[in-house]
Amino acid sequence: MAFQTVFKRYELKYMITLEQKKKLLQAMKPYMTLDKYGRTTIRNIYFDTDNYLLIRRSIEKPTYKEKLRIRSYSQADSDSTVFVELKKKYKHVVYKRRISLPEKEAMEWVNGEQSCHKHTQISKEIDYFLDYYKTLHPSVFLSYEREAFYSNDKSDFRVTFDDTILCRQEDLSLKSEVYGTPLLPKGMVLMEIKCSGGIPLWMTHTLSEEHIYKTSFSKYGTAYRTMIFPQLQSSAEYNIKEVALHA
């Protein structure tokens, strides 16, 4: 099966209620169709340096930022197809490049245990990324339930709804079950509009009528703020106290 490997688009995010989602779905009916996968559980493993350099930079909202993850669209086994994705954002435009591999090979490649057998421009870019940051390792597991809709007019306009966003720092495997700490407030849904150009007028009118406004929300960034950084801070405070006790 052929998979899209290169993406260039805007990704606009909106935090909505279940009632707002219901109204949006009603407005979308004449224009959009749920993709063939239906409601999907997406699993991601994000990679970062020992001191979480990638996500700390991202949170600062620089002009340019980048991240690396491995993604699966179902619970994987060693032979399942997964995606190694290099995602960059420059001046509000998202550039995503990905390569499909068996889970075992993908993990061994990104963990520095073996080379990628696919010699492509994308694999070379990921190799450069791995070499540049050197200490990359699995840092967090993020999963969520997604419903993705595509435009009936064959354009690249897409809308996704993500809920049950969970994160954890143990059991970092795409083969594992889904569990972790919730990142969304109860009853809320993360909607993303993905497009290379403008938003259709019917969607613009619906967003205005329902008082739905663009927001900034990073799943990995939220995981870092709410789970990873507090643990690092607690650990640092503990170490300071230990040094003081033995001084």
N, C-alpha and C positions, 0 to 999 in steps of 0.2 A: 504494500500500500504506500502511495506517495503522500508525504506530509509536507505542509508548508514549512519552509526553513528560515525565511527572512520576512520580518515585519517592520514597517515604518508607519507610525500612526500617532494620533493623539489619544490619550486615555484619560477620560474625565470621570471623576468619582463623586458619588452622591450617597449620603447616609439617609435612608428612608425607613418609614414604618411599614408594617405589613399591610395596613390599609392603603398607603400610598402605592405600594407595589401592586396591589389588586387593581387600582385605578389605572396605573401605567400599563399593566397587561391588557386591560380592556381597550385602551387607546392604541396599543400596538397591534391588535388583532388584524386589522386590514392591511398592515404593512410588513409585519415580521412573522417568522415561523421559528418555533423551537427546533434546535438542531437535532440530528438523528440520535444523539446520545442521551437526550432527555436530561434528567437530573443526575449529575455526576459527582462522585466524591474525588476531589483532586488532592493529591499528596505532594508535598514539596520538601526537599531538604536544601536549606540555604547554607552556603559555605562562606566562611569569613576568616580573618586572621586571628592570631592569639589574643590580640587586644581589640577585636571587633572594629577594625579600622573602616571597613566598607559601610557598615550600617551607621557608624558615628558620623562619617562624612555625609551620608545620605540625609540624615536627620537635620544637618545644617543647611539643607536646601541650596546646594551649590548649583551653578549653571550646568555643570556636567557631573553625572554620577553613574555608577555601574554596580552590578551585582551578578552573582553566579548561583545557579540552583540546578537541582535535578528534579524533574517532575514526572509523575505518573498519573494516569487517569483512572486507575483502579488499583486494588491491592496487587502488588507485583510479586513475581518469583524471579529466580536468577535469569531466566530466559525471556522475561517479559520486555516488551519495547518501552523504554522510558526516554525522556528528552533531557539532554544537557543544554541548558539555556544561558546564554550571555545576554543580559539585558542592560541597555544603556539609555540614559535620558539626557538630552541636550536641548536647552532652550525650549522646554515643554514638549518636545517631540520624543517619542519612545522608539528606540531601535532594538529589536529583539532578533537574535540569531541563534538557531538551535540545531542540534544534530541528534538523530535517533539511534539508540544503541540498546543491546540487552542490558538489563539492570546490573548484572555482575560486572560487565565490562565498563559500564559508565562509572560505577562507584570506584573501581580499581584505577581507572584513568584519572579521575578528578582527585582521588586520594594519593596520586603519585606512585602507584604500585605497578603500572604498566602504561604503555603508549596506546593511543587510539589507532585502531586498524583502518579507520577511514581517514584518508589523507585528502582533506578538502581545505578550502579557504577558511571555512568556519572552524574546523578543528585546529588550524594553525593559529587563529585568533584566540581560541580558548587556551591553547598551549602557551601562547605569549602571556595571557592573563595569569595562568597558573605559575609560570616562571617569575613574573613580575612581583606577585604578592607572596610567593614562596611558602608561607606558613598556613595556607588555606586548609581548613578542615570543616567537617560538618558542625554547624553551630546551633541549628534549630530545626525542628520538624513542624511544618505548618500544614493543616488540612482544612478543607471547607467543602460545603455542598454548593454546586454551581448549576444554574440553568442559563444556557446561552442561546440567544436568538440572533438570526441573520435576516438581512433585508430581502424582501421578495423581489426587489428590482435588480438583484444581482450586484449591487454596489458592495463596498467593503464595510458598510455601516453595521455595527454589531452592538448588542446590549447584553450584559451578563448580570445576573443576580447571585450574590454569594451570601450564604448564611452559615451558621454553626462553624465559625472560624475558630479553630483550636490550635494551640501551640504547646510544645514541650521541648525539653533539652535532653531527655533520655530516650533510649530506644530509637535512635536516629536511623530508621530503615523504612524504605518504601514497601517492604514485605510485611510490615507490622500492621496491627489493627489501628483504627483511628481513635484517639483519645487525647486529652490535654486540657489546658486552661483556656476557657472561652475569652475571646478578645472583643466581641461585640456586646453592647448592652442588650439585655433581653428584649425581644420583639423587634430588633432592628435588622436591616438588611443593607449590604453594601452593593450599590448598583454602579456599574461601569459602562460608560459609552465609549466605544472604540471606533475611530474613523480617521481617514486621511484628510478629509476636508471639513465642510460645514455640517452642522446638525440639521436634519430635515425640519421643515417648518412645523409639521404636526407634532413632533417631539418637543420643539421649543415652546409651542403653545401649551402642551400638557405640563411641562415642567413649571411654566409660569402660573398656570391655573392652580396647580397643586402646591405651590410655594416650595418647590424642591430646588435647592441651591447647591452649587458645586462645593465640594469640601476637599480637604487634603487628608488622605488616610493611606498609610503604608502598613501592610500586614506585618512584615518583618520589623519595621520601625516601631509599631505598637508593641510587638512582642519584646523588643529590646527595652523600651521604656517601662513596661509594666512587669516584666518578669526577669530579664537578664540583668539590667542595670541595678535594680534593688538588691539582687543577690551579690553582685560584684561589690556594691557599696557596703553591704553587711559583712562580707568577707574581709574587705579592707579595714573596716572598723574593728573587727575581731583581731586581725593581725596587729593593728596598732596597740590594742589593749594587751596582747600577748607580749609584745616587745617591751611595753611599759612595765609589765609585771616582772619581767626578768632582767630589767635594767639594773 
